[in-house]
Amino acid sequence: MFIGEFSHTVDDKGRLTMPAKFREGLGPGFILTRGLDRCLFAYPRKEWESVEAKLKSLPVARPEARAFMRFFFSGATECEFDRQGRILIPGSLREYASLEKDCVIIGVSSRVEVWAKEAWDAYFDKAQESFSGIAESLAELGF
């Protein structure tokens, strides 16, 4: 399980140091792809296989299912850590998530998310206003 929030920076070559706490869970080779809310999702290989199976079961006849599968899979790339615990984030993914310098890396249970610091701060500030309402909604679902 991935938990916690860490601040790091992307260097001039597009490399990002992943927190040591997350490196072990992600394993030597993991998948990085476009996430929702203009961040990146990182999945350990086993979790990626589970996500892939769920997406493959979507009805391909539905345009929204095809669109989401294209969005998700076309941005996916295999990543490995270098000796310093860094990954090279492809330019297209850096551009999608507006990753220029300061980043926030968060653990979200079965995945890791990489956010541009400004985007994370804006998202968190906006979401913070509705956390009570979200908690109430989830309570109705048995959370």
Secondary structure as a PSIPRED ss2 file (coil, helix, strand):
# PSIPRED VFORMAT (PSIPRED V4.0)

   1 M C   1.000  0.000  0.000
   2 F E   0.000  0.000  1.000
   3 I C   1.000  0.000  0.000
   4 G C   1.000  0.000  0.000
   5 E E   0.000  0.000  1.000
   6 F E   0.000  0.000  1.000
   7 S E   0.000  0.000  1.000
   8 H E   0.000  0.000  1.000
   9 T E   0.000  0.000  1.000
  10 V E   0.000  0.000  1.000
  11 D C   1.000  0.000  0.000
  12 D C   1.000  0.000  0.000
  13 K C   1.000  0.000  0.000
  14 G C   1.000  0.000  0.000
  15 R E   0.000  0.000  1.000
  16 L E   0.000  0.000  1.000
  17 T E   0.000  0.000  1.000
  18 M C   1.000  0.000  0.000
  19 P C   1.000  0.000  0.000
  20 A H   0.000  1.000  0.000
  21 K H   0.000  1.000  0.000
  22 F H   0.000  1.000  0.000
  23 R H   0.000  1.000  0.000
  24 E H   0.000  1.000  0.000
  25 G H   0.000  1.000  0.000
  26 L H   0.000  1.000  0.000
  27 G C   1.000  0.000  0.000
  28 P C   1.000  0.000  0.000
  29 G E   0.000  0.000  1.000
  30 F E   0.000  0.000  1.000
  31 I E   0.000  0.000  1.000
  32 L E   0.000  0.000  1.000
  33 T E   0.000  0.000  1.000
  34 R E   0.000  0.000  1.000
  35 G C   1.000  0.000  0.000
  36 L H   0.000  1.000  0.000
  37 D H   0.000  1.000  0.000
  38 R H   0.000  1.000  0.000
  39 C C   1.000  0.000  0.000
  40 L E   0.000  0.000  1.000
  41 F E   0.000  0.000  1.000
  42 A E   0.000  0.000  1.000
  43 Y E   0.000  0.000  1.000
  44 P E   0.000  0.000  1.000
  45 R H   0.000  1.000  0.000
  46 K H   0.000  1.000  0.000
  47 E H   0.000  1.000  0.000
  48 W H   0.000  1.000  0.000
  49 E H   0.000  1.000  0.000
  50 S H   0.000  1.000  0.000
  51 V H   0.000  1.000  0.000
  52 E H   0.000  1.000  0.000
  53 A H   0.000  1.000  0.000
  54 K H   0.000  1.000  0.000
  55 L H   0.000  1.000  0.000
  56 K H   0.000  1.000  0.000
  57 S C   1.000  0.000  0.000
  58 L C   1.000  0.000  0.000
  59 P C   1.000  0.000  0.000
  60 V C   1.000  0.000  0.000
  61 A C   1.000  0.000  0.000
  62 R C   1.000  0.000  0.000
  63 P H   0.000  1.000  0.000
  64 E H   0.000  1.000  0.000
  65 A H   0.000  1.000  0.000
  66 R H   0.000  1.000  0.000
  67 A H   0.000  1.000  0.000
  68 F H   0.000  1.000  0.000
  69 M H   0.000  1.000  0.000
  70 R H   0.000  1.000  0.000
  71 F H   0.000  1.000  0.000
  72 F H   0.000  1.000  0.000
  73 F H   0.000  1.000  0.000
  74 S H   0.000  1.000  0.000
  75 G C   1.000  0.000  0.000
  76 A C   1.000  0.000  0.000
  77 T E   0.000  0.000  1.000
  78 E E   0.000  0.000  1.000
  79 C E   0.000  0.000  1.000
  80 E E   0.000  0.000  1.000
  81 F C   1.000  0.000  0.000
  82 D C   1.000  0.000  0.000
  83 R C   1.000  0.000  0.000
  84 Q C   1.000  0.000  0.000
  85 G C   1.000  0.000  0.000
  86 R E   0.000  0.000  1.000
  87 I E   0.000  0.000  1.000
  88 L E   0.000  0.000  1.000
  89 I C   1.000  0.000  0.000
  90 P C   1.000  0.000  0.000
  91 G H   0.000  1.000  0.000
  92 S H   0.000  1.000  0.000
  93 L H   0.000  1.000  0.000
  94 R H   0.000  1.000  0.000
  95 E H   0.000  1.000  0.000
  96 Y H   0.000  1.000  0.000
  97 A C   1.000  0.000  0.000
  98 S C   1.000  0.000  0.000
  99 L C   1.000  0.000  0.000
 100 E C   1.000  0.000  0.000
 101 K C   1.000  0.000  0.000
 102 D E   0.000  0.000  1.000
 103 C E   0.000  0.000  1.000
 104 V E   0.000  0.000  1.000
 105 I E   0.000  0.000  1.000
 106 I E   0.000  0.000  1.000
 107 G E   0.000  0.000  1.000
 108 V E   0.000  0.000  1.000
 109 S E   0.000  0.000  1.000
 110 S C   1.000  0.000  0.000
 111 R E   0.000  0.000  1.000
 112 V E   0.000  0.000  1.000
 113 E E   0.000  0.000  1.000
 114 V E   0.000  0.000  1.000
 115 W E   0.000  0.000  1.000
 116 A E   0.000  0.000  1.000
 117 K H   0.000  1.000  0.000
 118 E H   0.000  1.000  0.000
 119 A H   0.000  1.000  0.000
 120 W H   0.000  1.000  0.000
 121 D H   0.000  1.000  0.000
 122 A H   0.000  1.000  0.000
 123 Y H   0.000  1.000  0.000
 124 F H   0.000  1.000  0.000
 125 D H   0.000  1.000  0.000
 126 K H   0.000  1.000  0.000
 127 A H   0.000  1.000  0.000
 128 Q H   0.000  1.000  0.000
 129 E C   1.000  0.000  0.000
 130 S C   1.000  0.000  0.000
 131 F H   0.000  1.000  0.000
 132 S H   0.000  1.000  0.000
 133 G H   0.000  1.000  0.000
 134 I H   0.000  1.000  0.000
 135 A H   0.000  1.000  0.000
 136 E H   0.000  1.000  0.000
 137 S H   0.000  1.000  0.000
 138 L H   0.000  1.000  0.000
 139 A H   0.000  1.000  0.000
 140 E H   0.000  1.000  0.000
 141 L C   1.000  0.000  0.000
 142 G C   1.000  0.000  0.000
 143 F C   1.000  0.000  0.000
